[in-house]
Amino acid sequence: MERSLTLIALFAALIAALGLVPKFDLAFGVPITAQSMGVMLCGTVLGAKRGGLAALLFVGLVALGLPLLAGARGGLGVFASPTAGFVIGFPIAAFVTGLAMQQFRALPIGWAAGVAAVLGGVVVLYAFGIGGLMIMLNKGLLEASGLVLAFVPGDLIKAVLAGFITAGLAKARPASLLSRS
């Protein structure tokens, strides 16, 4: 139990730390950041439950006002911005990534982590992000989907990196990969 709590807190901190990687904003206000890779790693390393809880802890800290999102953003105002769907989707994306990782036991760890990261950290996260854009910007599905197309290549690269990082971690410290235990 204590180990799980520590890892949940550590991975919430990892998501926050990845927000320090310099971001850049697209014209409509949604930033490209490394934080979604932290969400992917929560699932690939910690598994569904712990990974989802780590991302939920991160979102809770942001809601309390801690400036943990890229660009030092935090507080309830984040949930009224175009990025609200992405932030709200973090815990579900981490959970789905972890669930997929747990289901893909037949695949080598790197491949399983990469595919799981695409499913949870791209497909699920984009579903929430597009929903948020539709609501906050009063856009239709096609229009909101078009706004996020520029993110796809970068997020696919993050998913590949999550696969490599998870495989490297599994090789260096096999017991630390809780998504496979």
C-alpha positions in Angstrom: 0.0 0.0 0.0 2.7 2.5 1.0 4.7 1.6 -2.1 1.6 2.2 -4.3 1.0 5.6 -2.7 4.6 6.6 -3.2 4.5 5.6 -6.9 1.2 7.4 -7.5 2.7 10.6 -6.0 5.9 10.1 -7.9 4.1 9.8 -11.3 1.9 12.8 -10.5 5.1 14.7 -10.0 6.5 13.3 -13.3 3.5 14.7 -15.2 4.1 18.1 -13.5 7.8 18.0 -14.2 7.1 17.3 -17.9 5.1 20.5 -17.9 8.4 22.3 -17.4 9.6 21.2 -20.8 9.1 24.4 -22.9 5.8 24.4 -24.6 4.5 26.2 -27.6 1.0 27.2 -28.4 -1.0 26.7 -31.6 -3.0 29.6 -32.9 -6.2 28.5 -31.1 -4.6 28.4 -27.7 -4.0 24.7 -27.1 -0.3 24.1 -26.0 1.9 21.3 -27.2 3.6 19.9 -24.1 5.3 16.8 -22.9 2.8 16.2 -20.2 0.7 13.8 -22.2 3.8 11.5 -22.3 3.7 11.5 -18.5 0.1 10.3 -18.6 1.1 7.6 -21.0 3.9 6.5 -18.7 1.5 6.4 -15.7 -0.4 3.7 -17.5 2.4 1.8 -19.1 4.4 1.6 -15.9 1.9 1.7 -13.0 -1.0 -0.1 -14.7 -4.7 1.0 -14.9 -5.6 1.6 -11.3 -2.4 3.2 -10.1 -1.8 5.1 -13.3 -5.3 6.5 -13.3 -5.0 7.5 -9.7 -1.6 9.3 -10.4 -3.2 11.3 -13.2 -6.3 12.0 -11.0 -4.0 13.3 -8.2 -2.3 15.6 -10.7 -5.6 16.9 -12.0 -6.8 17.4 -8.4 -3.7 19.4 -7.6 -4.3 21.6 -10.7 -7.9 22.1 -9.6 -6.6 23.3 -6.2 -4.7 26.0 -7.9 -1.2 24.6 -8.1 0.4 25.9 -11.4 1.4 22.4 -12.6 0.2 22.6 -16.2 2.5 23.7 -18.9 2.8 27.4 -18.8 2.4 27.4 -15.1 -1.4 27.2 -15.3 -3.6 25.9 -12.5 -6.9 26.6 -10.7 -10.5 26.1 -11.6 -10.2 28.5 -14.6 -8.3 25.7 -16.5 -11.6 23.8 -16.6 -13.2 26.6 -18.5 -10.5 26.8 -21.1 -10.2 25.1 -24.5 -7.8 22.6 -22.9 -10.4 21.5 -20.3 -11.2 18.3 -22.1 -7.6 17.2 -22.3 -7.0 17.9 -18.6 -10.2 16.1 -17.6 -9.2 13.2 -19.8 -5.8 12.6 -18.2 -7.0 10.1 -15.6 -9.1 8.2 -18.0 -6.3 8.1 -20.6 -3.8 6.8 -18.0 -6.4 4.2 -16.9 -7.0 3.0 -20.5 -3.3 3.0 -21.3 -2.7 0.8 -18.2 -5.6 -1.5 -19.0 -4.4 -2.0 -22.6 -0.8 -2.6 -21.3 -2.2 -5.3 -18.9 -4.1 -6.9 -21.8 -1.2 -7.0 -24.3 0.9 -9.5 -22.3 1.6 -11.5 -25.4 3.5 -8.6 -27.0 7.0 -7.6 -26.1 6.9 -4.9 -23.5 8.1 -2.0 -25.7 5.5 -2.8 -28.4 2.7 -3.3 -25.8 3.6 0.0 -24.2 3.7 1.8 -27.5 0.3 0.5 -28.6 -1.2 1.0 -25.2 0.1 4.6 -25.2 -1.5 5.2 -28.6 -4.9 3.8 -27.5 -5.1 5.6 -24.1 -2.7 8.6 -24.5 -3.8 9.5 -28.0 -7.2 8.0 -28.9 -8.9 8.4 -25.5 -7.2 11.7 -24.7 -8.2 13.1 -28.0 -11.8 12.0 -27.5 -11.9 14.1 -24.3 -9.9 16.9 -25.9 -12.1 17.2 -28.9 -15.2 17.1 -26.7 -13.7 19.9 -24.6 -13.0 22.0 -27.8 -16.5 21.4 -29.0 -18.0 22.6 -25.8 -15.6 25.5 -25.0 -15.3 26.8 -28.5 -18.8 26.0 -29.7 -17.4 23.9 -32.6 -18.8 20.9 -34.4 -17.2 17.5 -34.3 -15.4 17.9 -37.6 -14.2 21.4 -36.9 -12.9 20.5 -33.4 -11.3 17.4 -34.8 -9.5 19.5 -37.4 -8.1 21.7 -34.7 -6.2 18.8 -33.1 -4.8 17.2 -36.3 -1.5 19.2 -35.8 -0.9 17.3 -32.6 -1.1 13.8 -34.0 2.5 13.4 -35.2 3.9 14.7 -31.9 1.7 12.5 -29.8 2.6 9.5 -31.8 6.3 10.3 -31.2 5.5 10.6 -27.5 3.8 7.1 -27.6 6.9 5.6 -29.2 9.1 7.2 -26.6 6.8 5.9 -23.8 7.3 2.4 -25.4 11.1 2.8 -25.4 11.2 4.2 -21.8 8.9 1.5 -20.5 10.9 -1.3 -22.2 14.1 0.3 -20.8 12.7 0.4 -17.3 11.5 -3.2 -17.5 15.0 -4.3 -18.6 16.8 -2.3 -15.9 14.3 -2.9 -13.0 11.8 -5.6 -14.0 10.0 -5.4 -10.6 9.1 -1.7 -11.2 6.8 -2.4 -14.1 3.6 -2.8 -12.1 1.4 -2.9 -15.3 2.7 -6.4 -15.9 2.6 -7.7 -12.3 
